[in-house]
Amino acid sequence: MDAALVTAIAAVVAAPVAAIAAMYGQRGANRAARETSAGTGYDSLTQRLVAERDKAEMDEKTAEARASAAESRASAAESKHQALEAEIARLRGLVMQLGGAP
């Protein structure tokens, strides 16, 4: 066998091997890209869910603060109402002492 024949046989054998290697390499690259895409999508989804959870917690705290403030205002109004009722009763008693009709 001379060198030209050996080179030709090597080329004939090497071409399909190179094609198979390229296909396998491309499959690996595609798989890696899909896995990266899935991981990135998962990370993005996780970040959005965490942001929504944080916003919901903040909204809940705000609502609790508003409810507490409303309860404080209602309590103050009730105290004021009771004070006015006591003043009305005192004034009615005073009017009756002076001989008037309430």
C-alpha positions as CSV (number, residue, x, y, z in Angstrom):
1,M,0.0,0.0,0.0
2,D,1.3,3.3,-0.9
3,A,0.8,6.5,1.1
4,A,-1.9,7.9,-1.3
5,L,-4.1,4.8,-0.7
6,V,-3.7,4.9,3.0
7,T,-4.6,8.6,3.0
8,A,-7.7,8.0,0.9
9,I,-8.9,5.2,3.2
10,A,-8.3,7.4,6.2
11,A,-10.3,10.2,4.6
12,V,-13.2,7.8,3.8
13,V,-13.2,6.5,7.4
14,A,-12.6,9.9,9.0
15,A,-15.5,11.7,7.2
16,P,-18.4,9.7,8.7
17,V,-16.7,9.7,12.1
18,A,-16.4,13.5,12.0
19,A,-20.0,13.8,10.9
20,I,-21.2,11.6,13.8
21,A,-19.1,13.6,16.2
22,A,-20.5,16.8,14.9
23,M,-24.1,15.5,15.2
24,Y,-23.4,14.3,18.8
25,G,-21.8,17.6,19.7
26,Q,-24.7,19.5,18.3
27,R,-27.2,17.4,20.3
28,G,-25.2,18.1,23.4
29,A,-25.1,21.8,22.7
30,N,-28.9,21.8,22.1
31,R,-29.5,19.8,25.3
32,A,-27.3,22.2,27.2
33,A,-29.2,25.2,25.7
34,R,-32.6,23.7,26.7
35,E,-31.4,22.9,30.2
36,T,-30.0,26.5,30.6
37,S,-33.2,27.9,29.2
38,A,-35.3,25.8,31.6
39,G,-33.0,26.9,34.5
40,T,-33.2,30.5,33.6
41,G,-37.0,30.3,33.2
42,Y,-37.2,28.7,36.6
43,D,-35.0,31.3,38.2
44,S,-37.1,34.1,36.6
45,L,-40.3,32.5,37.8
46,T,-38.9,32.1,41.3
47,Q,-37.9,35.7,41.4
48,R,-41.3,36.9,40.2
49,L,-43.0,34.7,42.9
50,V,-40.8,36.0,45.6
51,A,-41.5,39.6,44.5
52,E,-45.3,38.9,44.5
53,R,-45.0,37.3,48.0
54,D,-43.1,40.3,49.3
55,K,-45.7,42.7,47.8
56,A,-48.5,40.6,49.3
57,E,-46.9,40.7,52.7
58,M,-46.4,44.5,52.4
59,D,-50.0,44.9,51.4
60,E,-51.1,42.8,54.3
61,K,-49.0,44.9,56.8
62,T,-50.4,48.1,55.3
63,A,-54.0,46.8,55.6
64,E,-53.3,45.8,59.3
65,A,-51.9,49.3,60.0
66,R,-55.0,50.9,58.4
67,A,-57.3,48.6,60.4
68,S,-55.5,49.5,63.6
69,A,-55.7,53.2,62.8
70,A,-59.4,52.8,62.1
71,E,-59.9,51.0,65.4
72,S,-58.1,53.8,67.2
73,R,-60.3,56.5,65.6
74,A,-63.4,54.5,66.4
75,S,-62.3,54.1,70.0
76,A,-61.6,57.8,70.2
77,A,-65.0,58.6,68.7
78,E,-66.7,56.3,71.1
79,S,-65.0,58.0,74.1
80,K,-66.0,61.4,72.8
81,H,-69.6,60.1,72.3
82,Q,-69.7,58.8,75.9
83,A,-68.3,62.1,77.2
84,L,-71.0,64.0,75.3
85,E,-73.7,61.7,76.6
86,A,-72.5,62.4,80.2
87,E,-72.5,66.1,79.5
88,I,-76.1,65.9,78.1
89,A,-77.2,64.0,81.2
90,R,-75.5,66.5,83.5
91,L,-77.2,69.4,81.7
92,R,-80.6,67.8,81.8
93,G,-80.2,67.3,85.5
94,L,-79.3,70.9,85.9
95,V,-82.3,72.0,83.8
96,M,-84.6,69.9,86.0
97,Q,-83.1,71.4,89.2
98,L,-83.8,74.8,87.8
99,G,-87.4,73.8,87.2
100,G,-87.4,73.4,83.5
101,A,-88.4,70.5,81.3
102,P,-85.6,68.9,79.3
